């Protein structure tokens, strides 16, 4: 009998609870009813152009990066479009129109200077991120402290996964950690078995199949309350996030790294 350590049980409970709540809310919601409710204070804005599915340019010059959603990349500098990238950008244009409302995040800007916000359609306060995820035109992401729509966006993605819409129709393959090489970069979903858990002064490092290091900053540990990360050794996981290939890295460590900011970016595989 394979007895689970307390931390493993906590992670399993965490993942199962999210899945259960998602299914329950979807079952209770009437067809067409919004999952994400807008906050009271919203900022009016006007759309200038759609850069891609998760990035907008406003008429006041600001660039807005959607909170909670990552869409496939539009090809630039000779690179091809990722599957569903063009569809996601066109869906944003159809859904929003020109007048929109912003709920700026607790963390208001990213390292590129873009405004981080949930975006709503002005005429009926429809949530753009929810719409994109329901259509399977992106993936749910969680970057603390901007977590206010976590539950409803996870539910929206769950519906698309169940119905195999868009990116969930096997066009974006799940990568195996053991097969990663220097070609694999950018946003990915990766699966593998935890081979080692280590700690440094500023982070906990979770190694997957000796070929991928997940970096969990100790500043983010409060988000993992109740989860014993060290007990994950030997567990099979699926993670999502941005892969960084570290050329010229120390050969004692995996060449690929991914930051793990929130447990919602981590799935404990049942099999």
N, C-alpha and C positions, 0 to 999 in steps of 0.2 A: 504494500500500500504506500502510495506517494503522499507523505504528509507535507502540507504546506506551512511555511513559516508565516507568522502574523502579517508581515509586510506584504507577502504575496497574496494573502487573503484580502487585505485591504485594497490592493490594486484591483483584484478581481471584482470586489464589491463596487469599487468606484466605477469601473467600466460598465459593469452590468446595470448599475443604477442609472447611468446616462442612457444606455440603450433602452431600458425599461421606460424611463420618463419620456424619451423621444417617441416610442411607440404609443404610449398612453395618450400623450398630447395630440398626436396625429389622429388617433382613433376618435378623440373627443371633438376635434375641430371640425366644423362644418366645411363642406367643399368651398374653396375659394376664400375661406376665412384666414386672416393674417395670423402668423405665428408670433411675429415680433411686434410688440407694441411700442409706438414712439414715445419718447419722454415729453414732458410738458414744454420745456424751453428748447425751441428749434430755431436755427438761424437760416433766414431766407438767402438764397443764392441763385445764380443763373449760370447755366452750362454754356461754355464756349465750344468745347470739343471733347470727344472721347479718345483718350490716348490708347487705352486698351480696356479689357473688361473690368479691371480693378483700379484704374487710374483715370481721373477726370481733370480737365482744365476748365477753370471758371473764368467768367468775363472780368473779374477783378484781378486776374493774373495768378491766383493761387492754383497750385496743383493739389488735388485731393486723392489720397490713398484710402480705399475702403478698409474699414476695420472688419476683421473676421473672415475675409474671403481672399483667396488667391486664385486667379484665373490663368488659363494657359497663355503663354507668351506670344505676342506678335513678333514675327521675325524681323530683325533689323540687321543692317550691315551685311547683307547677303545671306543671312541665316533664314531657313524656312520657318513658316508659322507652325507653332505646335497645334495638334488637333484641337479643334473647337475654339481656338483663339479668336478667329474672325467672327465666328458665331456669337461669342461672348460680347465682343465689342458692339456688334450690331444689335444684340439684345438690349444692351444698356441704352442705346439711342432710342430704340422703340419704346422701352419701358418709361424712361424719364421724361422725355420732352425737353423743354428748356428751363422750366422753373422747378427748383428743387429745394429741399430743406436739409440742413446739416445738424447732426448731433456730434459735436467735436469730442474726441476722446479725453479721458483723464490725462493720458499722455498725448499732447496736442499735435506734436510734429514728430516725424521720423528723422533718421540721420541724413536724409537727402533734402530735408527742409519741407517735405510735403505735409499738408494738413491731414491728420488722421481723423476720420469721421465715419459714422454711419450715415448713409444717404437715403433720403426719402423723396418720393414723388410728391410734388406740391399739391396736386389736385385731390389726392385721397390718402396721403401719407403712407403709401405703399413702400415697403422696405426693399431697397435694391439688392442688398446682399442676400436676403431671404429668397428673392425671386431667382437670382442667378444659381443659388445652391439647389433650389427645387427643380430647376431645369437641367441640373447636372453640368453646368457651365463653369464649374470651379470647385475648389476644395475648401472646407472649413479650416481656418487656422486660428490659433489663440496666442496672442502676444500680450502678457500682462504689462500694465494694469488694465488694459482696455478689454474687459471681460463681461460687460453688462449684457450683451446679447448672446452669450455663450450657449445657453440652453436652447433658445429658439433656432439659432443657426445650426446647431447640431441636429435638431429635429428635421430641419429642412434638408440637410445633406442625407440624413437617414432615409427620407422618402425617395430621394433620387437614387440612392444605392439600391434600395429595395426594388425599384422599378427599372434599374439598369439604364438610367438616362445619361446621355452625354459622356463625360469622362469615366463614368462607371460602367460603360459598355466595353471594357477591356481595351480601349484605345491607348490608355496610359498604363502600361504594365507595372505591376508591383516588382520592384527590383530586389534581387537577393543580395544581402550584404557581402556574402562570400565572393560574389562575382563583380563587385564594383571595380572600376578602373578609372584612369584619368579622364575618360570621356564623360563620366557621370558627374554632373554638376547641376546647380540650380535646385529648384523645388522638386522633391521626389518623395515617393512613399517606398520605404525599404523594410524588408523583413529579414529576420535572422535570430540566432540564439545568443543570449548574453554569455560571453566567455569570461568576462572579468569585470569587477567593479572596484574602482580605486578612488582615492581622494587626494586633492592637493589643497593648498592654502585657500584658494578662492573657489574651487569647484569640485563636484563629484563627476567622475568619468565612468561611463558605462560602455564597455567595449562589446561590439556585436561581431561574432564570427571572426574575431581578430583582424577585421578589415574596416571597421567603422567605429569611431569614438563619438559617443553622445556627451556633450558638455552641459552639465546642469550647474549653473551658477549658484553658489550658496545664498546669494541674495534672493533667489527664487524658491528656496526651500519651503517657505510658508505655504506656497501653493500646493506642495506635495505633502501637506500635513497628514499623518496617519499612514503614509506609505514608507516602508523600509526599503529604500533603494538597494541596499547591499544584499538583500535577500532575493533579488531578481536573477542572480547568477544561475544559469541553466534554463531559464525561462525563454520561450519563443515569443518575440515581440514584433509588432509592426509600428514603425514610427514615420512621421511626416515632418518635413521641414526643408531647409536649404542646405544642400550638400556643398561643402567646401573641400576642394582638393588641394592639399598642402604639398606642393612640389618642393623637393629638397628637404623633406621632413626627416626627423630623427627616425631611423629604421626600427627602433624599438617600439614605435607607436604606429597605429594605422594612419594611412595617408589621407583618408577621408574623415571629416568631422562634421557634426551637425549639432546646433544648439537645441537643447530641450528646455523650453520655458514653462510649460504647463502640462499636467498629466493628460489633458484632453488630446494632446498630440501623440499619444502613446496608446496602443491597443495591445492587450494581453491575449495572444492567440490561444484558443481553447484546446486545439488538438496538440 
